[in-house]
Amino acid sequence: MEEEKQSLVPDTPPSRIHSLWEVFLVSTKLGLTSFGGPTAHLGYFHNEYIRKRKWMDERSYADLVGLCQFLPGPASSQVGMGIGIIRAGITGGLIAWIGFTLPSVIALVIFAFLLKGYDIGNAGWLSGLKIVAVAIVAHAILGMGQKLTPDKVRVTLAVITAAVALLWTAIYSQVVLILLAGLVGWWLYRKSPASEVPDLVVPISRTVAVLCLITFFGLFMALPVLRQVTGVEWLSLFDYMYRSGSLVFGGGHVVLPLLEQELVPRGLLSKDDFLAGYGATQAVPGPLFTFASYLGAITMGITGAIVATIAIFLPAFLLIIGTLPFWSALRKNPHIQGALTGVNAAVVGILLAALYQPLWTTAIITPADFSLLSILFIMLTFWKCPPWVIVVAGIVGGMLIESI
């Protein structure tokens, strides 16, 4: 019993080093093998962390997943950070993130340099990757819509959000739409009884949590000012990525329209390069937010990749530390639950708008493109093929269409 306690809460330097090394090895294994997106990642985490190693009990894991679904940012990455924190402190959370994220970062940075090094023009494989992105997002909308918009009120809110997002394309339009949807959800569901949720016991002091929340909001407000005052290129990239990581609800797919609005209109990269990278992201394991690593590499090289990766994940790290001690009380508040209901519906609407613009309008040009999309969507939705198979099929299909 004493050894088990020491393993869960290391007190001496040797046990702490052992725990950190153990977290790194397991999280790196997950980073190399976790294909399929956030929902699949949570299944991999449960198998490795809970069933095999019993680092947390089932109830605590369910609570942690609930918290990360509530917060903006990459839910699966935040769950991994939380498990690392409980296992080996805040450093353990950082190492868990590094292990899970680094393999896909390396793969996507290499892809970005290959893309920059060759004149790809309108290559068939590139067209295939863009069609893959359409199929992946359409599949995500189907799954999220069934879960987050199960009634006519939330479906209506999602469709209105999508329509407004398509017609109002200002940089901050999606942020405003998410906030308004939260207010609508609060108003519509404010009298609904709060659902029962279990308590969550966490090893983080409220002082540390508050400091992290202050840092999160401080950076969110200060970065745009610093970017304008200094004009430093890497600081501008950090601001774009930090803001996107702070405002994305619903997981990795929803970051697509935010990043597209931040980078493409400013001329930092073309739509073709943007969509090619998003398609390639589906072929690698690990979190979808490493799409930012590709974007940073293709705009500013290695420096850009490092800056973009840190910036887009930093809000998630600050928020998971900052909210864990307060989560049990917040989850029992019916007003919070109602606002989250509206936000979730808006997320589906924003993703629906992104499916049309820029994905559909850029990738689906000919009847052959639509035919390939239909095949890929059926493979993903009904045949349950893993995403890497969809990517390979899309590349092959795009090359065949180009050769006809």
N, C-alpha and C positions, 0 to 999 in steps of 0.2 A: 504493500500500500504506500509506504514511504517513497519507494522508487517511482511509483506511478505519479505521485504528487510532484516529485522533483522534476519528472519529465514534462508534466503539463505546465508547471510554473518554475522555470529554471532559476536557481538562486546563486549558483557558483559559476565562475567563468567557464570551466570545462563543460558543464551541462548546458550552458547557454550556447557555447560554440557548437556543441553537438546538435542541439535543437535547430539552430540556424542552418547548419549544413544539411540536416534532414529535410527542413522546409525547402531548401534550394533544390535538392535532388528530386523530391516529389513534384514540386511545381514545374521544374524543367521537363520532367517526364510528361506532365500534362500539357505543357506548352508545345511539345513535339508531337503529341498524339491526339489532341482534342480538336477534332474537326466537327463542323455542323452548326456553329452558331451558339448564342448564349444559352438557349434551353438545353442543348446537348452538353454544353460545358458543365452545367449544374449537375447533370447526371454523372459525368466523369468525376467531378469533385466529390459527389456523394460516395461513389465507389471507392475512390482512393483515400479520402480523408476520413470518412465516417465509417464505412463498412470494414475496410481493411485495417485502418490504423486507429480508429475510434478516438480521434482527436477532439471530437465534439459529440454530444448526444443528439439524437434525432430531433428532439424538440428545439434545441438551441440552433441547430442547422436550419430548420424551417423558419425560425425567427430571423436569423441572419439573412436568409434569402428574401423574406418579406421586407426587411429594411432596405435591401439593395434594389428591390423592385420599386420602392417608393422614391428613392433618391435619383436625381439626374446622373447620367454617366453610364459607363459600361457595367451592367449588373453582375455578370459573371466575374469580371476582374475584381469588383468590389467584394464579392463573396470570398474570393481567394485571398484578398488583402485581409479581410476580417478573420479568416481562419488562421492566417499567418500571425496576426496580432495576438490572438488568443493562445496560440502555441508558443510564440517566442517574442512577444512584445511588439512594439511599433517597428523595430528593426526587422522582425520576422515578417511583418506585413509588407515591408518594402522588398525583402528578398523574395517573398512569394510572388509579388508582382513582376519582379525582374525575371524569375524563372519561367513564368507563364507567358510573358510578353516577348522576351528576347528572340526566340526562334523565328517568329513571324516577322519581327522587325528586320532581322538580317535578310530574310528571303525577299521582302518587299523592297528593301533598299537596293539589293542586287538587281531586282527587276527594273527599278527606276533608272539605274545606271545603264542597263542594257537598252532601255527604251530611249534614253538620251543619246546613246552612242551610235544608234542606227537610224537611218531615215526610213521610218516604217510606212509613211504615206497612208494610203487606205488599205493596208494589208488585210487579207481575209481573216487571219487569226485575230486581228484587232477588232474587226466587226463582230466576230464570234464572241469575244469577251464582252463587248457592249450588250449583246443580246443576252448573254448569261446574267449580266447585272439586272436586266429587266425581269427575267424569270425569277431570280432570287428575291427581288423586292416584291413582285407580285405574290409569291408564295408567303413572304413575311406578312403582307397585308391580309391575306386570307386567314392565317393563323391568329394574328393579333386582333383582327376584326371579330372573329368568333369569340374571343376571350374578353376583349375590352369594350365591345359595342354589341351586347347581346339583346338590346331592346331598341324600340323605335326612337326613343328620346336620344340615346347616345349615338345611334346611327345618323340621326338628323344633325346632331352637333358635329359629327365627324365630316359629313358631306358639306355642311356650311363652311367649316374650317378649310376643307380642301378647295372649295370655290374661291374663298377670299384669298387664300395663299397663292392661287394661280393668278388672280387679278391684281393683287397688291404684292409686288415683288421687292419692296424695300428691304434693306439689310436687317432691320429689326422687326419685320412683320411677323415672323414666326414666334418670336419672343412675346410680342403683344398678344398674339392669338392664344398662346399657351396660358398666359396670365388671365385673359378674358374667359377662357374655357374653365379655368380653375374657379373663377368667381361664379360662373353659371352653375358649375357643379355644386359649389357651396350653397348657392341659393336654392337649387332644386332638391338637394338631399340633406339640407341642414336639420330637418325634423326627423330624419330616418334614424332608427336606433343604431348605435355603434355595434359592429360585430365583435364577438368575443375573440380576444387574442391573448396568448400566453405571455408571461413576463420574460424578459431577456436580461440575464445577469452578465455583465461585461467587466473586464479588468482594466478599465480606463477611468482615471479621475475626471471629474467634471471640470476641473481647472484646465487640464490639458485639452479637453473637448472644446471648451469655450475659446481657448487660444487658437485652435485650428479653425473654428468657425469665423473668428475675427480675421484670421489670415485669408480665408477663402473670400469673404466679402471685401476685404481690403484690396486684395489683388484684382478682384473683379471691377472695382471702381477706379483703381489707380492705373492699371495697365493702359486703358485707352488714352488717358492723359499723358502718361510717359511716352507712349508711341507718337502722339502728336507733337510733343515738346522736343523729343530727341531726334525723331526721324530715323532711328537705327533700324536697319532692315530685319535683323533677327528678333528684335523686340516687337516689331509689328507682327511677325509670324507667331511669336509667343502669345501675343494678345488675341489673334484670330483663333488659335487653337484652344487657348484657355477659355475663351468665351463659349466656343462650341462645346467643349467638355463640360461646361457649367450649366448648359441650357438644354441638353439632350435628354428627353425622357423617352423610355421605351427601348433602349438598347442600341446596338451598333448600326442597324440599318437606318435609323432616324437621323444619324449624324450626316448622312449623305446630303440632304438639301441644305443643311446649315453650312457645311464646308463648301459646297458648290457656290452658295451665295457670298461667302467670305472671300473666295480665291479666284474663281473664274471671271466675274465681272471686273476685277481689278487687273486682269491680264497676267496673273502670275503663272497660269498654265492654261492650255486649251481644254475644251470640253472633251475632245478625243482622248487626251492624256489622262484627264480626270476619270473618265468612265473605264478606260483600260485598266487603271490602277484599282478601281473598285471591283472590276471583274476578277482581277488577279488575287485580290484579298480573299475571295471566296475559296481559292484553291489552297490556302495555307491554313495550318491549325492556329489556335490561339484566338485572342480577341479581335473583333472587327475594327476596333478603334486604332489598330496599328495601320490602318489605311492612312492615318495622319503621317506615319513614318515615311511612307511612299511619297506623299505630297510634299513633305519637307525636303526629301532627297531630290526630287525632280525640280524643285524651285531653288534650293540653296545648297545642294550637295550634302555631305556628311553632317556639317554643322546644322543645316536645316532639319535633317532627320532626327538628330538628337534633341534639338529645341522643340520640334513639333511633338515628338513622343512624350517628352516630359510635360509639356504644357497641356496636352489634351487629357493626360491621366492625372495630373496634379489635383484638379478639383475633386475627383473621385476619392483620392487618398485623404484629402483634408476633410471631406464630408463624412466618410465612413468613421473616421476617428471622432469627428465633432458631434455626430448624432447618436452613436451607439449608447452612451449612458442615458439619453433622454427618450430613446425610441419607444419603449414600452408605454410610457404615458401618452406620447403623441398618437400612437396607433389606436388608442382607445377613445380619441376625440372624434365625435361624429362630424364635426366641421372639417377636420383634416381629411377624413375619409371621403366626404362629399366632394371637396376640392380635387382630390386625387382622381375621383371618378370622372370629373370633367376634363382634367388634364389628359388622362388616358385616351378619352375619345378624340381629343384634339390631336394627339400623337398619330392615331390612325389616319385622320384627315390630312395631316402634313405629309405623311408617307404616301398617301394616295395622290396628292398633288405632285410629289416627286416622281411617282411612277410615270406620270404624263410628261412633266417637264423637270429635268432635262432628259430622262431616260428614254421614254417612248419616242419622242420627237427626234432624238438624235440617232437611235439605234434601229428603229423599225421603219425602213424606207421602202422596201420592195415586198411583193408577196412572198418571195423566198425567205426574207427575214422573218415575216410573221409565221411562216410554216416552221422554221427552225425554233422560234420562240415557243410555239405550241408544243412541239416535241419535248423541248427542255422542261417546260412547265409540267407536262404529264409525267416525265421521268422523276421530277422532284416531288410532285404532290401525290401521285398515285403509285408509282413504282418505288418510292422512298429511296431513291438513289442518293448517296452521299454527295455533298457539294463538289468535291474534287472531281467526281465522275461527270457532273454537269459541266464543269469548266472544261474538261478534256473534250467532251462531246461538242460543246459550243465552239471551241477552237477548230476542231475537225470540220464541223458543219460550216463555219464561216469560210474556211479555206476551200471547201467544195463549192460553195456558192460563188466565191470569187473566180474559181476556175471554169465555171459554166459560161 
